Amino acid sequence: MLEKLKELALRHEDLEAQLADPAVYNDAARLRTINRELKELGPIVETWHAMEQAEQRRAGAEELLRDPDLRELAQEELSAAKAELERLQEELKILLLPKDPNDSRNVIMELRGGVGGEEGALFAASLLRMYTMYAQNRGWKLDIVNLNETELGGVKECSVLIEGEGAWSRLKFESGVHRVQRVPETESGGRIHTSAATVAVLPEADEVDVEIDPTDIEMQVYRASGAGGQHVNKTSSAVRLIHRPTGVVVECQQERSQFQNRDKAMRLLASRLYEMEQAKQDADIASQRKSQVGSGDRSERIRTYNFPQGRVTDHRIGLTLYKLDAIMDGGLDELIDALVTADQAEKLKQGELT
């Protein structure tokens, strides 16, 4: 590990030297790559330097133990230095875990009402509100790409683009079936119903990730439905794209212009195709080892929201929180932090060091 750390420290110095070259600022792509790598290496190098300092403190304290007059003080310093070394070593193990190559990406999130008919659609609307508030809490930008609602305000299906630092690294654990147990507003007898909604989280594809042949795309335009005033009924601005080779269909009708809708639909299509390619590449790995937090398959039941008891249970890690109201208002960090920690623990157990 020591040799690996030395290599990373040298690489960090090299990147900083490159950043000092004025010519770098004329190449936006290169500048972005350098800054991204510096950001990834920074915490590792800082932690290693902190370990070196803690090791010097430990060695100095052991020297002082030879002096009878300073032995008690030296023992305290030695204990503190050893504890700091142990903490930094554990921190470094986590920092050296393989990085998800998608962690810096934005997110396409798709929500659909599932089992339970109208109640499933209403719950999907509740989840959309929850993720919208969570994005606001994190300082992310959430933009609705496509929304198909029921007459009662439920969500049949919805696609949103979430842009912001850490969006994928935090939200990638949300893919799967979300189950709800509550008394529907339409239930006169007060009986608890069990319904569900599905969430799919896709990393937004960069332009270089997916090559789409324009001749493979069939574009259809139509009049948008839902909120939007007179414009909705008079203009065929909504866009539907069909990717013929794969059969993937995406839609966007939230913007006022056909051009804007097509642009967002293309981003959604690219992300869908990127996810399909990633799924193929990951299939062998997933069959060999399943992470503790699950496969991320949208058909897997991952969480139950029990309204009568005010609790949320994540079935992948066996965590139950009696904070339903706060969670539905976007307070997801405690849940997601636990999922991140479980994922890291699983990788450490597998000995996956870079």
C-alpha positions in Angstrom: 0.0 0.0 0.0 2.9 2.3 0.7 4.1 2.2 -2.8 0.6 2.9 -4.1 0.3 5.9 -1.9 3.7 7.3 -3.1 2.5 6.9 -6.7 -0.7 8.7 -5.9 1.1 11.5 -4.2 3.5 11.9 -7.2 0.5 12.0 -9.5 -1.1 14.7 -7.4 2.0 16.8 -7.6 2.2 16.3 -11.4 -1.5 17.4 -11.8 -0.9 20.5 -9.7 2.1 21.3 -11.9 0.0 20.9 -15.0 -2.6 23.3 -13.5 0.1 25.9 -13.1 0.6 25.9 -16.9 -1.5 28.7 -18.5 -2.0 26.7 -21.7 -4.2 24.2 -19.8 -6.9 26.9 -19.4 -7.3 27.1 -23.2 -8.4 23.4 -23.2 -11.7 23.1 -21.3 -11.8 19.3 -21.5 -8.3 18.9 -20.2 -8.9 21.4 -17.4 -12.0 19.6 -16.4 -10.2 16.2 -16.4 -7.3 17.6 -14.3 -9.6 19.2 -11.7 -11.7 16.0 -11.4 -8.6 13.9 -10.8 -7.2 16.4 -8.3 -10.5 16.3 -6.4 -10.4 12.5 -6.2 -6.7 12.3 -5.2 -6.8 15.3 -2.7 -8.4 13.5 0.2 -6.2 10.4 -0.2 -3.0 12.5 -0.2 -4.1 14.7 2.7 -5.0 11.6 4.8 -1.6 10.0 4.0 0.3 13.2 5.0 -1.8 13.2 8.2 -0.8 9.6 8.9 2.9 10.5 8.4 2.5 13.3 11.0 0.7 11.0 13.4 3.5 8.4 13.0 6.1 11.1 13.8 4.1 12.0 17.0 4.0 8.3 17.9 7.8 7.9 17.5 8.5 11.1 19.4 6.3 10.0 22.3 8.1 6.6 22.5 11.4 8.5 22.7 10.0 10.6 25.6 9.0 7.5 27.5 12.7 7.0 28.4 12.6 10.2 30.5 11.1 9.3 33.9 9.9 12.9 34.4 8.0 13.0 31.2 6.8 9.4 31.1 3.1 10.2 32.1 2.8 13.0 29.6 4.5 10.8 26.9 2.1 7.9 27.6 -0.9 10.2 27.0 0.7 11.5 23.7 1.5 7.9 22.6 -2.1 6.8 23.2 -3.5 9.7 21.3 -1.1 9.2 18.4 -1.9 5.5 18.1 -5.7 6.2 18.2 -5.2 8.9 15.5 -3.2 6.5 13.4 -5.8 3.8 13.6 -8.6 6.2 12.7 -6.6 7.5 9.7 -5.8 4.0 8.5 -9.5 3.1 8.4 -10.3 6.3 6.6 -7.6 5.6 4.1 -8.9 2.1 3.4 -12.3 3.6 2.5 -10.7 6.3 0.3 -8.7 3.7 -1.6 -11.8 1.6 -2.4 -12.5 1.5 -6.2 -14.5 4.6 -7.3 -17.7 4.2 -9.1 -16.9 5.7 -12.5 -20.4 7.3 -12.6 -20.2 9.0 -9.2 -19.5 12.5 -10.7 -22.5 12.2 -13.1 -25.9 13.8 -13.1 -28.9 11.5 -12.7 -32.0 10.6 -14.8 -34.6 9.3 -12.4 -37.8 7.6 -13.6 -40.8 7.0 -11.4 -43.8 4.9 -12.2 -47.0 4.0 -10.3 -47.0 0.2 -9.7 -49.2 -2.3 -7.9 -52.3 -0.6 -6.4 -53.7 1.3 -9.3 -54.5 4.9 -8.4 -53.0 4.5 -4.9 -49.7 3.4 -6.5 -49.7 6.4 -8.8 -50.5 8.7 -5.8 -47.5 7.2 -3.9 -45.3 7.7 -7.0 -46.3 11.4 -6.7 -45.3 11.4 -3.0 -41.9 10.0 -4.0 -41.5 12.6 -6.6 -42.2 15.3 -4.0 -39.7 13.6 -1.6 -36.9 13.5 -4.2 -37.7 17.1 -5.2 -37.3 18.3 -1.6 -34.1 16.2 -1.2 -32.6 17.7 -4.3 -33.4 21.2 -2.9 -31.8 20.2 0.4 -28.6 19.1 -1.4 -28.5 22.2 -3.6 -29.1 20.2 -6.7 -31.2 21.3 -9.7 -34.2 19.0 -10.5 -35.9 19.4 -13.9 -39.0 17.4 -14.9 -38.4 16.0 -18.4 -41.7 14.1 -18.8 -44.8 13.8 -16.5 -47.9 11.7 -17.1 -50.4 12.3 -14.3 -53.7 10.7 -13.3 -56.9 12.7 -12.8 -56.3 12.6 -9.1 -52.8 14.0 -9.3 -51.0 10.7 -9.2 -48.0 9.9 -11.3 -48.4 7.2 -14.0 -44.8 7.8 -15.1 -42.3 10.6 -14.8 -38.7 11.3 -15.8 -36.6 13.9 -14.1 -33.1 15.2 -14.6 -31.1 15.9 -11.4 -28.0 17.9 -11.7 -25.5 18.5 -9.0 -22.3 17.3 -7.2 -22.7 13.8 -5.8 -26.1 13.2 -7.4 -25.3 9.7 -8.7 -23.2 8.7 -5.7 -26.2 9.4 -3.4 -29.2 8.5 -5.5 -27.9 5.3 -7.1 -29.2 3.2 -4.2 -32.8 4.4 -4.8 -33.5 2.0 -7.8 -36.1 -0.6 -7.1 -39.6 -1.1 -5.8 -40.8 1.2 -3.1 -43.7 -0.3 -1.1 -46.3 1.8 0.8 -48.7 0.7 3.5 -51.3 3.4 4.3 -55.0 4.2 4.2 -55.8 5.7 0.8 -57.7 8.9 0.6 -60.2 7.1 -1.5 -60.8 4.4 1.1 -63.9 5.0 3.1 -63.6 2.0 5.4 -60.3 3.0 6.9 -58.5 -0.1 5.7 -54.7 -0.1 5.2 -53.7 -0.9 1.6 -50.4 -2.0 0.3 -49.3 -0.4 -3.0 -46.0 0.2 -4.8 -44.1 2.5 -7.1 -40.9 1.8 -9.0 -37.9 4.0 -9.2 -35.1 3.7 -11.8 -31.9 5.8 -11.4 -29.7 6.2 -14.5 -26.4 8.0 -14.8 -26.7 10.8 -17.4 -24.6 9.8 -20.4 -21.9 12.1 -21.6 -21.7 12.8 -25.4 -18.7 10.6 -25.7 -20.3 7.7 -24.0 -23.0 6.9 -26.5 -23.0 7.3 -30.3 -26.5 7.6 -31.6 -27.0 7.4 -35.4 -29.6 10.0 -36.3 -31.0 7.7 -38.9 -31.9 5.2 -36.1 -34.2 7.7 -34.5 -37.9 8.2 -35.4 -39.2 11.5 -34.0 -42.9 12.1 -33.4 -44.4 15.4 -32.3 -47.8 15.8 -30.6 -49.7 18.2 -28.4 -48.7 18.2 -24.7 -51.3 17.2 -22.1 -51.8 18.4 -18.6 -51.0 21.7 -17.1 -49.8 24.5 -19.4 -52.7 26.7 -20.3 -53.8 27.5 -23.8 -50.3 26.7 -25.2 -50.8 23.0 -24.4 -53.8 22.7 -26.8 -52.5 24.8 -29.7 -48.9 23.7 -30.2 -47.5 20.3 -31.2 -44.4 20.9 -29.0 -44.2 17.5 -27.2 -41.6 15.1 -28.6 -41.4 11.3 -28.7 -38.2 9.6 -29.8 -38.1 6.0 -30.9 -34.7 4.3 -31.1 -35.4 1.6 -33.8 -32.5 -0.8 -33.0 -33.4 -1.2 -29.4 -37.1 -0.2 -29.3 -36.4 2.4 -26.5 -39.1 5.1 -26.5 -38.6 8.4 -24.6 -40.9 11.4 -24.4 -40.6 15.1 -23.3 -43.4 17.6 -23.1 -42.5 19.9 -20.3 -40.9 22.7 -22.3 -42.7 25.2 -24.4 -40.6 24.6 -27.6 -40.2 21.5 -29.7 -36.5 22.1 -29.8 -36.1 22.2 -26.0 -38.2 19.1 -25.7 -36.2 17.2 -28.3 -32.9 18.2 -26.6 -34.1 16.8 -23.2 -35.5 13.7 -24.9 -32.1 13.1 -26.5 -30.4 13.3 -23.1 -32.9 10.9 -21.7 -32.4 8.5 -24.7 -28.6 8.6 -24.4 -28.8 7.8 -20.7 -31.2 4.8 -21.3 -28.8 3.4 -24.0 -25.8 4.0 -21.7 -27.6 2.1 -18.9 -28.3 -0.8 -21.2 -24.7 -1.0 -22.2 -23.5 -0.8 -18.6 -26.0 -3.5 -17.6 -24.5 -5.9 -20.2 -20.9 -5.2 -18.9 -21.9 -5.6 -15.3 -23.9 -8.8 -15.8 -21.0 -11.2 -15.1 -19.9 -9.3 -12.0 -23.4 -9.1 -10.6 -23.9 -12.8 -11.0 -20.6 -13.5 -9.1 -21.1 -11.1 -6.2 -24.2 -9.2 -5.1 -23.5 -6.1 -3.0 -25.0 -5.9 0.5 -27.2 -3.0 -0.6 -28.7 -5.0 -3.5 -28.3 -5.2 -7.2 -30.0 -2.0 -8.0 -32.5 -3.9 -10.1 -35.8 -1.9 -10.3 -37.7 -5.2 -9.8 -36.3 -5.7 -6.3 -38.3 -4.5 -3.3 -36.0 -2.3 -1.5 -38.0 -0.2 1.0 -41.4 -0.1 2.8 -43.1 3.1 4.0 -45.6 2.3 6.7 -47.7 5.3 7.4 -49.8 4.0 10.4 -46.6 3.2 12.3 -44.7 6.2 11.0 -41.7 4.0 10.0 -39.5 3.4 6.9 -37.7 0.1 6.5 -34.9 -0.5 4.1 -34.9 -4.2 3.5 -31.4 -4.4 2.0 -29.6 -3.4 5.2 -32.4 -4.1 7.7 -32.6 -0.5 8.8 -35.9 0.9 10.3 -36.4 4.6 11.1 -39.4 6.0 12.8 -39.0 9.3 10.9 -41.5 8.8 8.1 -42.7 12.5 8.0 -39.2 13.8 7.9 -38.1 11.3 5.2 -41.1 12.1 3.0 -40.1 15.8 3.3 -36.8 15.0 1.8 -34.8 14.0 4.9 -33.1 11.0 3.2 -29.6 11.6 4.3 -29.6 9.2 7.3 -31.0 6.4 5.1 -28.6 7.1 2.3 -25.6 7.4 4.6 -26.4 4.0 6.0 -26.5 2.5 2.5 -23.2 4.1 1.5 -21.6 2.7 4.7 -23.0 -0.7 4.1 -21.7 -0.6 0.5 -18.2 0.4 1.7 -18.2 -2.3 4.4 -19.1 -4.9 1.7 -16.3 -3.8 -0.5 -13.8 -3.8 2.4 -14.9 -7.3 3.2 -14.2 -8.3 -0.4 -10.7 -6.7 -0.1 -11.4 -4.4 -3.1 -8.5 -2.0 -3.0 -7.4 0.0 -6.0 
